[in-house]
Amino acid sequence: MYERSQVPEPSRSQSPTTSAAAAANIRPEVPVVTPLGDLVSLTGARIDWVGDAVGSNDAARSEDALGSAVTVTGIDLRAQAIVAGDLFAALPGARVHGATFASDAVDRGARAVLTDPAGLDLMNAAGSPEGVPILVHESPRALLGAMSATIYGHPTEKMTVIGITGTSGKTTTSYLVEAALAAGGRTPGLVGTIETRIKGNRVPSALTTPEAPQLHALFAVMLEQGIDTCVMEVSSHALALGRVDGVRFAIGAFTNLSQDHLDFHRDFEDYFAAKARLFEGGSAIRARHAVVCVDDEWGRRMAGIARDAGASVTAVATTPSEPLERPQQRADWQATRGGLDAKGIQTFHLVDPSGHANEVRLRLPGDYNVANASVAVAIAEAAGVRIEDSVPALAAVDVPGRVQRVDRGQDFMAVVDYAHKPAALGAVIGTLRGQSSGRLAVVVGAGGDRDKGKRELMGAVTARGAELLIVTDDNPRTEDPSVIRASVRGGAEDVPQAERGEIREVADRARAIAEAVEWARTGDVVLVAGKGHETGQEVHGVKHPFDDRAVLAEAIDRRIGGGA
């Protein structure tokens, strides 16, 4: 809970983008030295030169001579992040080709450049950089994972890496697994949406899953600092774009699937197929052990895919266990529905593969957190942590921005949650309904430049579940905020009037939160949804400091204090 001394103050001296960029350039203190020839042999890329000023037959520039004479100690695809000794990956981008920045990268110390034929043409046209070997390949992005793993010494082969994918629950499950691992005597690291943690030191996260060069550098740093097990969120974008290529996953987990990212994926099947890369046969990143929640059809399909690929599969269920597709088998772990006590502690029983019912206590409400916790315990057990160590550890876990209460001494409940998908919104609304007999106000918007098809659905599910829906701005990004709000509001107004509550539209997010607080009476609930842990609001490419938790706390303080 956010008490008065815990309200965060959004930084105005350093933007979230700046701090994340600095954190994303972590490097090991003792780098591995990799001959360029090893990368040529690994990938089949050819060595070329800008302008070919000396000629392809020059002995000093032959591939054999270069293979041992030129070495690299790092790799990055951002010219501004290049460190002396790096290989610069100049990839084609949506708006500009990375080869445009090759000279900048070399000026910063890049020893060689990786690009495609189009990138080499751009560098030749510019006449620079001269005297630097260029590795040319038709599909350089496809090489990033293997190259990064090699350059950083294949760190994931020397630790246990746990990848968690699914639409919802990745972050919460990761935090629960991290706590269970620590309780079991492991030294865990965490890579996720909210933050990256190395031995308890927090690092802001720019992406749910970093690009392959940053990710493998991060693993190398973790290994250097004694991390033996890393739990990480694995997004569908990361799987589809190869960001986790080269990672050796010991355990892969699947939570669930619901509508999201259909701006990126063609359809649900394409979305599912991206997730399945973590489990299917023939995938270079297939996990050796799969832990799958089989509460829905997607989970049951994923368990079948993993089993067909020869993985060891652990099935987890929180609904009455149905037979899995191949072979016919019931879930290995079966959870009951949870109950809440007066302090908001959720208790449920988790029956392990031996048939013993373990009592699990959580500070996190909701049936979906029963599923998250059950998957977490099964993951920890697969990693070698005893149930008697993992289960008690879950009771102390809080997850920033996930059903996070803001308590300033008010007589109503105030909650911030990251729910920004129709299914997640429905789940958290149902959870809060079960915790209070009062009315519910929800403040929510939708992100710009993302899946437009979910906006109306978000409006409809919220309108049905709340007495007051305030449609506001989330992260409009480059879109017109009013167009986004109109879509969300349209979905809400499509719900028959008898089945929905009041609908308002307030563009300014701080004002929208204040209106919800002013509306609340004793025993009511105010939910601010969509941004959760985020500390910025992105408008037209600029991130402005904004933390829902801080703004909500300030609005409550004003109400309690009688301020305007």
C-alpha positions in Angstrom: 0.0 0.0 0.0 1.1 3.6 -0.6 1.3 5.4 2.7 2.1 9.0 2.9 5.9 8.5 3.1 5.8 6.1 0.2 4.3 8.3 -2.5 6.7 8.4 -5.5 7.8 11.7 -6.9 8.2 11.5 -10.7 11.7 12.7 -11.6 12.0 15.8 -13.6 15.7 15.9 -13.8 16.0 12.7 -15.8 13.3 11.3 -18.1 12.3 7.6 -18.0 13.6 7.2 -21.5 17.1 8.5 -20.5 17.4 6.3 -17.5 16.3 3.3 -19.4 18.7 4.0 -22.2 21.6 4.2 -19.7 20.6 1.0 -18.0 20.3 -0.8 -21.3 24.0 -0.4 -21.9 25.3 -2.6 -19.1 28.4 -4.6 -20.0 30.5 -7.2 -18.3 33.6 -6.0 -16.6 35.8 -8.7 -18.1 34.7 -9.1 -21.7 35.3 -12.2 -23.9 37.6 -11.5 -26.9 36.1 -13.0 -30.0 38.1 -13.1 -33.3 36.1 -11.8 -36.3 36.8 -15.1 -38.1 34.8 -17.0 -35.5 31.7 -14.9 -36.4 32.3 -15.4 -40.1 32.5 -19.2 -39.6 29.4 -19.1 -37.3 27.2 -17.1 -39.7 28.5 -17.5 -43.2 28.7 -13.8 -43.6 31.3 -12.4 -46.1 33.8 -9.7 -45.4 33.7 -6.6 -47.6 35.0 -3.0 -47.5 33.7 0.4 -48.2 35.1 1.5 -51.6 37.3 -1.6 -51.7 40.2 1.0 -51.8 43.0 -1.5 -51.5 41.4 -4.3 -53.5 39.9 -7.7 -52.7 43.3 -9.5 -53.2 45.2 -7.5 -50.6 46.7 -10.0 -48.2 46.3 -7.7 -45.3 42.6 -7.6 -45.8 42.0 -11.3 -46.6 39.4 -13.1 -44.5 42.1 -15.5 -43.1 44.3 -12.6 -41.9 41.3 -10.7 -40.5 39.9 -13.7 -38.8 42.7 -13.6 -36.2 43.8 -9.9 -36.4 40.5 -8.2 -35.8 38.7 -9.0 -32.5 35.5 -7.7 -30.9 34.4 -7.6 -27.2 30.8 -6.5 -27.6 27.9 -5.9 -30.0 25.2 -3.3 -30.3 22.7 -2.1 -32.9 22.6 1.5 -31.5 25.4 3.7 -32.7 25.1 5.9 -29.6 25.7 2.9 -27.3 28.8 1.6 -29.0 31.8 0.9 -26.7 35.3 0.6 -28.0 35.9 -2.9 -29.4 32.3 -3.5 -30.4 30.7 -4.9 -33.5 28.1 -2.4 -34.8 25.0 -4.2 -36.2 23.6 -1.8 -38.9 20.2 -3.2 -39.5 17.4 -1.9 -41.8 14.8 0.0 -39.8 11.2 1.1 -40.3 12.3 4.7 -41.2 16.0 4.7 -41.7 18.8 2.1 -42.2 21.3 1.6 -39.4 24.1 1.8 -42.0 23.4 5.6 -42.0 25.1 5.7 -38.5 28.0 3.4 -39.3 30.6 6.2 -39.3 29.3 7.4 -35.9 29.7 3.9 -34.6 33.2 3.6 -35.9 34.1 7.0 -34.4 32.9 5.6 -31.0 35.2 2.6 -31.4 33.4 0.0 -33.4 36.0 -2.5 -34.8 33.7 -3.9 -37.5 30.2 -3.5 -38.9 27.5 -6.1 -39.6 24.9 -5.2 -42.3 23.0 -6.4 -45.4 23.8 -5.6 -49.0 21.6 -2.5 -48.9 23.5 -1.2 -45.9 26.9 -1.8 -47.7 25.5 0.2 -50.7 24.6 3.1 -48.4 28.1 3.1 -46.9 29.7 2.9 -50.3 27.6 5.8 -51.5 28.7 7.8 -48.4 32.3 6.7 -48.8 32.6 5.8 -45.2 33.6 4.2 -42.9 36.9 3.3 -44.6 39.4 0.8 -43.4 36.8 -1.1 -41.3 35.8 -4.7 -42.2 32.1 -5.0 -43.1 30.3 -8.4 -42.4 27.6 -8.7 -45.1 24.7 -11.1 -44.8 21.2 -11.1 -46.5 19.5 -11.4 -43.1 21.7 -9.7 -40.4 18.9 -9.5 -37.8 18.6 -13.3 -37.9 22.3 -13.5 -36.8 22.0 -11.2 -33.8 21.1 -13.8 -31.2 23.8 -16.3 -32.2 26.4 -13.6 -32.6 25.5 -11.9 -29.3 25.6 -15.2 -27.4 29.1 -16.0 -28.9 30.5 -12.6 -28.3 29.5 -12.7 -24.6 30.7 -16.2 -24.0 27.3 -18.1 -24.1 26.4 -17.0 -20.6 23.0 -18.8 -20.6 24.7 -22.2 -20.9 26.2 -21.5 -17.5 23.0 -20.6 -15.6 19.4 -21.7 -15.3 17.2 -19.5 -17.5 13.4 -19.5 -17.0 11.3 -17.8 -19.6 7.7 -16.9 -18.9 5.3 -16.0 -21.8 1.6 -15.5 -22.2 -0.8 -12.5 -22.5 -1.3 -11.7 -18.8 0.5 -12.7 -15.6 4.1 -12.7 -16.9 5.2 -9.9 -14.5 3.4 -11.2 -11.4 4.5 -14.8 -12.0 8.1 -13.6 -12.5 8.2 -11.8 -9.2 6.7 -14.8 -7.4 9.2 -17.2 -9.0 12.1 -14.8 -8.0 10.9 -14.9 -4.4 10.6 -18.7 -4.5 14.1 -19.1 -6.0 15.6 -16.9 -3.3 13.9 -18.8 -0.6 15.2 -22.0 -2.0 18.8 -20.8 -1.7 19.3 -19.7 -5.3 20.8 -16.4 -6.3 18.2 -15.1 -8.8 18.2 -12.4 -11.4 15.0 -10.9 -13.0 14.4 -9.4 -16.4 10.9 -7.9 -16.9 8.5 -5.1 -17.8 9.0 -3.2 -14.6 12.6 -3.6 -14.0 15.7 -5.7 -14.2 17.3 -6.9 -11.0 20.8 -8.0 -10.5 21.5 -9.1 -6.9 18.8 -6.8 -5.7 20.0 -3.8 -7.6 17.1 -2.4 -9.7 17.6 -1.4 -13.4 14.7 0.2 -15.3 13.4 -1.8 -18.3 13.0 -0.2 -21.7 11.3 -3.3 -23.2 9.6 -6.4 -21.7 12.4 -8.3 -23.4 15.6 -6.3 -24.5 17.1 -6.8 -27.9 19.5 -9.7 -28.3 22.8 -7.7 -27.8 21.7 -6.0 -24.6 20.1 -9.3 -23.3 23.2 -11.4 -23.7 25.4 -8.6 -22.3 23.0 -8.6 -19.3 23.3 -12.3 -18.9 27.1 -12.0 -18.9 26.9 -9.3 -16.2 24.6 -11.5 -14.1 26.9 -14.5 -14.4 29.9 -12.3 -13.5 28.0 -11.2 -10.3 27.1 -14.7 -9.2 23.6 -15.1 -10.5 22.8 -18.8 -11.0 19.2 -18.6 -12.1 17.4 -15.9 -14.1 13.7 -15.6 -14.5 12.5 -13.4 -17.4 9.4 -12.3 -19.2 9.3 -13.3 -22.8 7.0 -11.2 -25.0 5.5 -12.3 -28.3 7.4 -9.5 -30.0 10.7 -10.8 -28.5 9.9 -14.3 -29.8 8.8 -13.2 -33.3 11.6 -10.7 -33.7 14.4 -13.0 -32.5 15.3 -11.0 -29.4 15.8 -14.1 -27.4 17.6 -16.0 -30.1 20.7 -17.6 -28.7 19.2 -18.0 -25.2 19.3 -21.5 -23.7 16.1 -21.9 -21.8 16.0 -24.5 -19.1 12.3 -23.9 -18.3 9.6 -22.2 -20.3 6.2 -21.3 -18.9 2.9 -20.3 -20.5 0.2 -18.4 -18.5 -2.7 -17.8 -20.9 -3.7 -16.1 -24.1 -6.2 -13.3 -24.7 -6.6 -10.4 -27.1 -3.5 -8.2 -27.4 -0.9 -7.1 -29.9 -3.1 -7.8 -32.9 -1.6 -4.6 -34.4 1.6 -6.7 -34.7 0.3 -10.2 -35.2 -2.0 -11.1 -38.2 -4.5 -12.8 -36.0 -4.8 -15.0 -32.8 -3.2 -18.0 -34.5 -0.2 -15.9 -35.5 0.0 -14.5 -31.9 -0.2 -18.1 -30.5 2.4 -19.3 -33.0 4.9 -16.6 -31.7 4.4 -17.8 -28.1 4.8 -21.4 -29.2 8.4 -20.7 -30.4 9.4 -21.3 -26.7 8.0 -24.8 -26.8 7.8 -26.3 -30.3 10.0 -28.9 -31.9 12.6 -27.4 -34.4 12.8 -24.1 -32.4 16.4 -23.2 -31.5 15.1 -21.7 -28.3 12.8 -24.5 -27.2 12.8 -24.9 -23.4 13.8 -28.3 -22.1 11.0 -28.3 -19.5 7.6 -26.7 -20.0 5.2 -25.5 -17.2 1.8 -24.7 -18.7 -1.4 -23.4 -17.3 -4.1 -25.5 -18.9 -7.1 -23.5 -17.8 -8.0 -22.5 -21.4 -7.8 -24.1 -24.8 -4.6 -22.3 -25.7 -2.8 -23.7 -22.7 -4.0 -27.2 -23.5 -2.8 -26.8 -27.1 0.6 -25.5 -25.8 1.0 -28.4 -23.5 0.4 -30.7 -26.4 3.0 -28.9 -28.6 5.6 -29.0 -25.9 5.0 -32.7 -25.3 5.1 -33.5 -29.0 8.5 -31.7 -29.1 9.9 -34.1 -26.5 9.9 -31.6 -23.6 9.1 -32.6 -20.0 5.7 -31.0 -19.4 4.2 -29.9 -16.1 0.5 -29.0 -16.4 -1.1 -26.6 -13.9 -4.9 -26.0 -13.5 -7.0 -23.8 -11.3 -10.3 -25.0 -12.9 -11.6 -28.5 -12.7 -8.9 -30.4 -14.6 -9.8 -31.5 -18.1 -8.0 -34.2 -19.9 -5.1 -32.8 -22.0 -5.1 -33.5 -25.8 -2.1 -35.9 -26.2 -1.8 -38.0 -24.2 -5.0 -38.1 -22.1 -3.7 -36.8 -18.8 -5.0 -34.6 -15.9 -3.1 -31.6 -14.6 -0.1 -32.3 -12.4 -0.9 -29.3 -10.1 -4.4 -28.5 -9.2 -5.4 -25.3 -7.3 -8.7 -24.4 -5.6 -10.3 -21.0 -5.9 -9.1 -18.5 -3.3 -10.8 -16.8 -0.4 -10.0 -13.4 1.1 -9.7 -12.5 4.8 -10.5 -9.2 6.3 -7.0 -7.9 5.6 -7.2 -8.8 2.0 -4.9 -11.8 2.2 -5.9 -14.5 -0.3 -5.7 -18.2 0.7 -6.0 -21.2 -1.5 -4.9 -24.8 -1.6 -2.5 -26.2 -4.3 -2.4 -29.9 -4.7 1.0 -31.0 -5.8 1.9 -34.1 -8.0 2.2 -36.2 -4.8 -1.4 -35.4 -3.9 -0.6 -33.2 -0.9 -2.7 -30.0 -0.5 -0.4 -27.1 0.2 -1.9 -23.9 1.8 -0.8 -20.9 -0.2 -1.2 -17.3 1.1 -1.0 -14.3 -1.1 -1.1 -10.5 -0.7 -2.4 -10.4 -4.3 -6.2 -10.9 -4.8 -8.0 -12.4 -7.7 -8.5 -15.9 -9.3 -5.9 -15.0 -11.9 -3.3 -14.6 -9.1 -4.2 -18.1 -7.9 -3.2 -19.2 -11.4 0.0 -17.1 -11.4 1.0 -18.4 -8.0 0.3 -22.0 -8.9 2.4 -21.7 -12.1 5.2 -20.0 -10.0 5.3 -22.8 -7.5 5.4 -25.4 -10.3 8.3 -23.5 -12.0 10.3 -23.3 -8.8 9.8 -27.0 -8.2 11.0 -27.7 -11.8 14.1 -25.6 -11.0 14.8 -27.7 -7.9 13.2 -25.6 -5.1 11.3 -27.5 -2.5 7.6 -26.8 -2.1 8.1 -26.2 1.6 10.5 -23.4 0.8 8.7 -21.8 -2.2 5.1 -21.6 -0.8 5.9 -19.5 2.3 7.9 -17.1 0.2 4.9 -16.1 -1.9 3.1 -14.6 1.1 5.4 -11.5 1.2 5.4 -10.6 -2.5 4.0 -7.3 -3.7 4.1 -6.4 -7.4 4.4 -2.7 -8.4 1.3 -1.5 -10.2 -0.5 -4.8 -10.0 -3.7 -4.4 -7.9 -1.6 -2.0 -5.9 -3.6 -0.2 -3.2 -3.1 3.5 -2.5 -4.1 4.0 1.2 -4.0 7.6 2.5 -6.5 7.0 5.3 -9.5 7.5 3.1 -12.8 5.7 3.6 -12.9 4.0 0.2 -10.5 1.7 -1.6 -8.2 3.1 -4.3 -6.2 0.8 -6.6 -3.8 1.1 -9.5 -3.5 -1.8 -11.9 -1.6 -2.4 -15.2 -4.7 -4.0 -16.9 -4.8 -2.7 -20.4 -6.4 -5.6 -22.3 -10.1 -6.5 -22.3 -9.6 -9.8 -20.4 -7.3 -8.3 -17.8 -9.7 -5.4 -17.2 -12.6 -7.9 -16.7 -10.5 -9.9 -14.3 -9.4 -7.0 -12.1 -12.9 -5.5 -12.1 -14.3 -8.9 -11.0 -11.7 -9.2 -8.3 -12.5 -5.7 -6.9 -16.2 -6.5 -7.0 -15.6 -9.5 -4.8 -13.7 -7.3 -2.3 -16.3 -4.6 -1.8 -20.1 -4.2 -1.7 -19.8 -0.5 -2.7 -19.8 1.1 -6.1 -16.9 1.0 -8.6 -15.4 3.8 -10.6 -12.8 2.9 -13.3 -10.4 5.4 -15.0 -9.0 3.9 -18.2 -7.8 4.8 -21.7 -6.0 2.9 -24.4 -2.5 3.2 -25.8 -1.8 4.8 -29.1 0.0 3.0 -32.0 -1.1 -0.3 -30.6 -3.8 -2.9 -31.2 -6.8 -0.8 -32.2 -9.2 -3.7 -32.1 -9.2 -4.0 -28.4 -10.3 -0.4 -27.6 -14.0 -0.9 -28.1 -13.8 -4.1 -26.1 -12.1 -2.4 -23.3 -14.8 0.2 -23.2 -17.6 -2.4 -23.2 -16.1 -4.6 -20.5 -15.5 -1.6 -18.2 -19.0 -0.1 -18.8 -20.6 -3.4 -17.9 -18.6 -3.7 -14.7 -18.5 -0.2 -13.2 -21.0 2.3 -12.0 -18.7 5.1 -13.3 -16.4 4.8 -16.3 -14.1 7.8 -17.0 -12.5 7.5 -20.4 -9.2 9.3 -20.4 -5.8 9.4 -22.1 -3.3 6.5 -21.6 -0.1 6.8 -23.7 -1.4 8.4 -27.0 2.1 8.2 -28.5 1.8 9.6 -32.0 -2.0 9.2 -32.4 -4.7 11.8 -31.9 -5.8 11.2 -28.3 -9.4 12.2 -29.1 -9.7 9.5 -31.7 -8.5 6.9 -29.2 -10.9 8.1 -26.5 -13.8 8.0 -29.1 -13.1 4.3 -29.8 -13.1 3.4 -26.1 -16.2 5.5 -25.4 -17.9 4.0 -28.5 -17.5 0.5 -27.2 -18.9 1.5 -23.8 -21.9 3.3 -25.3 -22.7 0.2 -27.4 -23.6 -1.6 -24.2 -27.3 -1.2 -23.6 -28.0 1.6 -21.1 -29.7 -0.8 -18.7 -26.5 -2.9 -18.5 -24.0 -0.1 -17.9 -23.2 2.7 -15.6 -22.4 6.4 -16.1 -19.9 7.2 -18.8 -17.7 10.4 -18.8 -14.8 11.5 -21.0 -12.0 13.5 -19.4 -8.9 14.0 -21.6 -6.5 15.1 -18.8 -5.6 11.9 -16.9 -4.9 13.7 -13.6 -8.2 15.5 -13.8 -10.0 12.1 -14.6 -8.4 10.5 -11.5 -9.4 13.5 -9.4 -13.1 13.2 -10.6 -13.2 9.5 -9.7 -11.9 10.4 -6.2 -14.4 13.2 -5.8 -17.2 10.8 -6.9 -16.3 8.0 -4.4 -18.3 7.5 -1.2 -17.6 5.4 1.9 -17.1 1.8 0.9 -16.7 2.5 -2.8 -13.7 1.5 -5.0 -11.7 3.6 -7.4 -9.6 1.7 -10.0 -7.1 3.5 -12.1 -6.2 1.1 -14.9 -3.8 0.8 -17.8 -0.4 2.2 -16.7 0.3 0.5 -13.4 4.0 0.9 -12.6 4.8 3.3 -15.4 6.2 6.6 -14.4 5.7 8.5 -17.7 3.0 9.4 -20.2 4.1 9.4 -23.9 2.5 12.1 -26.0 3.8 12.9 -29.5 7.1 11.1 -28.8 7.8 12.9 -25.6 7.6 11.1 -22.2 6.2 13.4 -19.5 6.6 12.4 -15.8 3.3 10.8 -14.7 2.8 8.1 -12.1 -0.8 6.9 -11.5 0.0 6.0 -7.9 1.4 9.4 -7.1 -1.4 11.3 -8.8 -4.1 9.1 -7.2 -2.5 9.7 -3.7 -2.3 13.4 -4.3 -6.0 13.5 -5.3 -7.0 11.6 -2.2 -4.9 14.0 0.0 -6.6 17.0 -1.5 -10.0 15.5 -0.9 -9.1 14.6 2.7 -7.6 18.0 3.3 -10.5 19.8 1.6 -8.2 21.2 -1.1 -9.3 22.3 -4.5 
